[in-house]
């Protein structure tokens, strides 16, 4: 029979077929990627009495792993913007553990000071500031080399740390009932603001103000970095702990405050000139750590009493998932 | 209870001999393992020697011990060492590292652990003056002060801290990575640099290193 195609034509077709097959073998079709921002976050919970960090999948709400931090009294967490490193303070050890979030292994342990309490990353993530309650200092930790680059004497019992939006100021709450304003270009305290009894947690709000809790009282307060003054104080209930921000449909931004004395998350209108309670959400026993997902529609709440994590849907204000974690889960963060 | 135990023992008589041997071996191994764990709580990190005057070591549990004259004292992780006026001492760390402690000095022996590098010994100098000399090769040793950190390579240096935390680093031989929270600079042989709060360390300047370490002669021998 006469070939229906010339030899060179057949070679070309075979070459093309082989190329397609080869390319198919070299790079199998990948799973379709979700649009940016839709990957579920990963939730990390510090378990103070288990000396560990629980890792929870933010899509399935299943515990992926409990990471041993090689220290004692795991208390606070800070995650880098790229989500690759997690820093955990350990009150009893006076050390910060560094967890590689890809391998979920502890890769470093750095002594900072006695009873290191909270850790906050500078806005550029190059340094971690760590509050050492018993040493009355802030340790400056290099987040690449893991070296302590110095310390800042703060005053009695530093408890919480936050940075202004522009990074020019650090705010440190202390057991002397004040918040110190630290100039980050000189590491000098430029002002001490009286706030209330046992001021504890501090966070940068969506409005660029510094929000904090007076855990020894029943109030939250708001500091304006433009004036370095306390612009509002507001009662929310006994022993308020931590704050996260979110939205309820068109309403917001709202401040979600864990109030241990009520076993509730108290939702406050996040407007310092018009602070008022919008609603109260029943949660577990001893709500403490709280964090919101990047779009502010889910709140993750750790409970030091019931040893679990609750997930609140901010749209309905209902608890949509409960996850058992380690003992005394006190701090929660999630990847961005 | 007595009857129960007898029954259990009678039951064990029927077991093969190797089970008993393995059991005893297992108990012995676990005892050794537990002993190791117990010892791991206090890690020996060096030796203090050649004390002059009042040389005190405050243990992590608050117990204070003093070293007199030519005696020696084992040092552990978390120890705080302090000298008073007209007092000095010498510390020997693994790897041939020598640390001379000048008068009116306070520092703590700490460590950092990294999965990739293992243990780095850290001396957190609160006030006073230390002289450090290492053997050949990079050493996992750093000196922290209130405003700076000196990371050691193959080197001999002197580091001094004032009451406001200002730190003076004099490198006798080798290279020291000297850094504050505002920047790092390598300091080389026969130069001096200063670290101040809120500032990058100063550019290295030539200096008379023999003068800087002349205080060490009483405990490590005359400066060559």
Boltz contact constraints between the chains, C-beta under 6 A:
constraints:
  - contact:
      token1: [A, 107]
      token2: [B, 115]
      max_distance: 6.0
  - contact:
      token1: [A, 108]
      token2: [B, 114]
      max_distance: 6.0
  - contact:
      token1: [A, 109]
      token2: [B, 113]
      max_distance: 6.0
  - contact:
      token1: [A, 110]
      token2: [B, 112]
      max_distance: 6.0
  - contact:
      token1: [A, 111]
      token2: [B, 110]
      max_distance: 6.0
  - contact:
      token1: [A, 140]
      token2: [B, 181]
      max_distance: 6.0
  - contact:
      token1: [A, 147]
      token2: [B, 149]
      max_distance: 6.0
  - contact:
      token1: [A, 148]
      token2: [B, 144]
      max_distance: 6.0
  - contact:
      token1: [A, 149]
      token2: [B, 149]
      max_distance: 6.0
  - contact:
      token1: [A, 149]
      token2: [B, 181]
      max_distance: 6.0
  - contact:
      token1: [A, 150]
      token2: [B, 146]
      max_distance: 6.0
  - contact:
      token1: [A, 150]
      token2: [B, 147]
      max_distance: 6.0
  - contact:
      token1: [A, 150]
      token2: [B, 181]
      max_distance: 6.0
  - contact:
      token1: [A, 151]
      token2: [B, 146]
      max_distance: 6.0
  - contact:
      token1: [A, 186]
      token2: [B, 198]
      max_distance: 6.0
  - contact:
      token1: [A, 187]
      token2: [B, 197]
      max_distance: 6.0
  - contact:
      token1: [A, 187]
      token2: [B, 198]
      max_distance: 6.0
